[in-house]
Amino acid sequence: MEFWFEEEHKILRDSIHKFVANEITPHVEEWDELGLTPRSLVQQMGELGYLGLMYPEEYGGQGGDVFSAIILAEELGRSGSLGVANTVLVHAYMAVPIILRYGTEEQKHDYFEPAIKGQKIASLGITEPGAGSDVSLLKTVAHKDGDRWIINGTKIFITNGTQADFVVLAARTEPGQGSRGISVILVNRDAPGFSVSRKLQKVGNHASDTAELVFEDCAVPLDRLVGEEGKGFNQIMWELQLERLVVGAAATAAGEYALEMAIAYCQQRQQFGRPLAGFQALQHRIVDLATALEAGKQLVYGAAWKYKHDLYPVKEVSMAKLYCTNTAFMAADYALQLHGGYGYMMEYPIQRLWRDLRLWRIGGGTDEIMREIIAGQMQLVPKEQRR
Ligand SMILES: Cc1cc2nc3c(=O)[nH]c(=O)nc-3n(C[C@H](O)[C@H](O)[C@H](O)COP(=O)(O)OP(=O)(O)OC[C@H]3O[C@@H](n4cnc5c(N)ncnc54)[C@H](O)[C@@H]3O)c2cc1C
């Protein structure tokens, strides 16, 4: 048994592994062409409890710990499609945890529970055309009008945006207050004034739908505010820790999967009278990447352990996200290289991992922002000298 995992984790991994092999991997090409992961898969995963692995039983969850979500992320990372992984992880482990932690009992009943049962799909609306890495710049405003919020603004790059039943939306409720004036509000798909203005075409992650959302005098009842008004920035920063952990886990697993594909290819492909796998130059590079992926995995597990024990490990989570997404992309890039010209052909699955993995060096906080956070945590610049 591995240090971080219990017997029940192993049983869970086996069952998710079988599910992924039977219900996801055979469909990855079809869903890439479709441009989304079908709702029926989310429903099926909800019924099996996979969307609520680490949540309390009283709210419909399985009562497990963060390592159960890590296992799900890893197995989805090995599905062959990170578009599917993105759809599921954004829905269940990025968008809705804020509701469980900060929401009212009514919000948990109306949004959180149906979401983790797979009955409703969620998206997370933070990024805007003018506010990406710097969340404090966001301009979407929500002001009170009688018993409603009236919301105006645009969100961009929103995962699950075309099919989500509700958006966990970050909006400015106190103008001119920077990061302090932001709140989180739940917006239903059928709210008047809400529209999906366009579906975005991406380089990879085709099985994950991504949209631009527009709010034009969008009216939402006041009781859809999640937690305290004006505290949304802190809620989002809290949410991002789990997001970055599961992304680190899924990326590393996808990197390993890519390398395994390449090894299998190199064992059968003959050049210069022997299999490619027999060339020492290739062996050494494969070994270096396998070692780096293993190191990344341990970084995720260590950060997850601290997360599980409420230590709020921002530095370790950011390191894990930065290191794992870069290492996994390097592994996929080399795996494609090892396939030679075939690697560049759409008929070989390695290209999908290479395209899909590129996203995670951007989404969920870019490489550069991870370094900024880590530098801040290391206090490289003394507090009194910070701007
Ligand atoms: C496919 C996809 C799905 C996404 N899904 C969602 C979603 O579901 N919900 C959501 O809210 N958002 C989502 N995003 C948005 C994502 O989180 C942002 O793209 C990301 O945070 C970067 O913001 P930006 O694109 O505006 O880039 P910018 O912030 O404009 O950054 C551009 C470049 O400048 C660099 N940079 C910025 N500031 C600094 C600095 N201080 N120091 C050094 N370098 C810096 C960045 O690292 C980057 O390389 C998604 C994005 C993509 C591509």
PDBQT file of the ligand as one rigid body, heavy atoms in Angstrom, charges set to zero:
ROOT
HETATM    1  C1  LIG A 401      -9.684  26.563 -22.197  1.00  0.00    +0.000 C 
HETATM    2  C2  LIG A 401      -9.781  27.500 -21.037  1.00  0.00    +0.000 A 
HETATM    3  C3  LIG A 401     -10.706  27.246 -20.037  1.00  0.00    +0.000 A 
HETATM    4  C4  LIG A 401     -10.862  28.155 -18.984  1.00  0.00    +0.000 A 
HETATM    5  N1  LIG A 401     -11.847  27.947 -18.054  1.00  0.00    +0.000 NA
HETATM    6  C5  LIG A 401     -12.142  28.945 -17.192  1.00  0.00    +0.000 A 
HETATM    7  C6  LIG A 401     -13.297  28.850 -16.355  1.00  0.00    +0.000 A 
HETATM    8  O1  LIG A 401     -14.014  27.846 -16.351  1.00  0.00    +0.000 OA
HETATM    9  N2  LIG A 401     -13.590  29.897 -15.556  1.00  0.00    +0.000 N 
HETATM   10  C7  LIG A 401     -12.823  31.019 -15.518  1.00  0.00    +0.000 A 
HETATM   11  O2  LIG A 401     -13.162  31.935 -14.786  1.00  0.00    +0.000 OA
HETATM   12  N3  LIG A 401     -11.710  31.125 -16.277  1.00  0.00    +0.000 NA
HETATM   13  C8  LIG A 401     -11.362  30.125 -17.124  1.00  0.00    +0.000 A 
HETATM   14  N4  LIG A 401     -10.250  30.237 -17.919  1.00  0.00    +0.000 N 
HETATM   15  C9  LIG A 401      -9.445  31.448 -17.844  1.00  0.00    +0.000 C 
HETATM   16  C10 LIG A 401      -8.039  31.261 -17.297  1.00  0.00    +0.000 C 
HETATM   17  O3  LIG A 401      -8.070  31.065 -15.914  1.00  0.00    +0.000 OA
HETATM   18  C11 LIG A 401      -7.248  32.502 -17.728  1.00  0.00    +0.000 C 
HETATM   19  O4  LIG A 401      -7.048  32.397 -19.125  1.00  0.00    +0.000 OA
HETATM   20  C12 LIG A 401      -5.934  32.648 -17.010  1.00  0.00    +0.000 C 
HETATM   21  O5  LIG A 401      -6.141  32.922 -15.651  1.00  0.00    +0.000 OA
HETATM   22  C13 LIG A 401      -5.068  33.758 -17.622  1.00  0.00    +0.000 C 
HETATM   23  O6  LIG A 401      -5.781  34.932 -17.821  1.00  0.00    +0.000 OA
HETATM   24  P1  LIG A 401      -5.730  35.661 -19.257  1.00  0.00    +0.000 P 
HETATM   25  O7  LIG A 401      -6.027  34.648 -20.277  1.00  0.00    +0.000 OA
HETATM   26  O8  LIG A 401      -6.570  36.863 -19.201  1.00  0.00    +0.000 OA
HETATM   27  O9  LIG A 401      -4.209  36.085 -19.443  1.00  0.00    +0.000 OA
HETATM   28  P2  LIG A 401      -3.490  37.401 -18.860  1.00  0.00    +0.000 P 
HETATM   29  O10 LIG A 401      -3.785  37.548 -17.419  1.00  0.00    +0.000 OA
HETATM   30  O11 LIG A 401      -3.775  38.548 -19.748  1.00  0.00    +0.000 OA
HETATM   31  O12 LIG A 401      -1.965  36.998 -19.011  1.00  0.00    +0.000 OA
HETATM   32  C14 LIG A 401      -1.271  37.011 -20.260  1.00  0.00    +0.000 C 
HETATM   33  C15 LIG A 401       0.177  36.599 -19.996  1.00  0.00    +0.000 C 
HETATM   34  O13 LIG A 401       0.793  37.535 -19.100  1.00  0.00    +0.000 OA
HETATM   35  C16 LIG A 401       1.320  36.856 -17.983  1.00  0.00    +0.000 C 
HETATM   36  N5  LIG A 401       1.206  37.675 -16.779  1.00  0.00    +0.000 N 
HETATM   37  C17 LIG A 401       0.099  38.301 -16.297  1.00  0.00    +0.000 A 
HETATM   38  N6  LIG A 401       0.383  38.931 -15.151  1.00  0.00    +0.000 NA
HETATM   39  C18 LIG A 401       1.695  38.690 -14.886  1.00  0.00    +0.000 A 
HETATM   40  C19 LIG A 401       2.591  39.063 -13.837  1.00  0.00    +0.000 A 
HETATM   41  N7  LIG A 401       2.178  39.783 -12.786  1.00  0.00    +0.000 N 
HETATM   42  N8  LIG A 401       3.867  38.635 -13.908  1.00  0.00    +0.000 NA
HETATM   43  C20 LIG A 401       4.287  37.871 -14.939  1.00  0.00    +0.000 A 
HETATM   44  N9  LIG A 401       3.492  37.482 -15.958  1.00  0.00    +0.000 NA
HETATM   45  C21 LIG A 401       2.217  37.890 -15.927  1.00  0.00    +0.000 A 
HETATM   46  C22 LIG A 401       0.459  35.602 -17.859  1.00  0.00    +0.000 C 
HETATM   47  O14 LIG A 401       1.122  34.603 -17.121  1.00  0.00    +0.000 OA
HETATM   48  C23 LIG A 401       0.268  35.234 -19.316  1.00  0.00    +0.000 C 
HETATM   49  O15 LIG A 401       1.379  34.535 -19.783  1.00  0.00    +0.000 OA
HETATM   50  C24 LIG A 401     -10.032  29.305 -18.924  1.00  0.00    +0.000 A 
HETATM   51  C25 LIG A 401      -9.059  29.516 -19.903  1.00  0.00    +0.000 A 
HETATM   52  C26 LIG A 401      -8.936  28.642 -20.951  1.00  0.00    +0.000 A 
HETATM   53  C27 LIG A 401      -7.901  28.928 -22.014  1.00  0.00    +0.000 C 
ENDROOT
TORSDOF 0
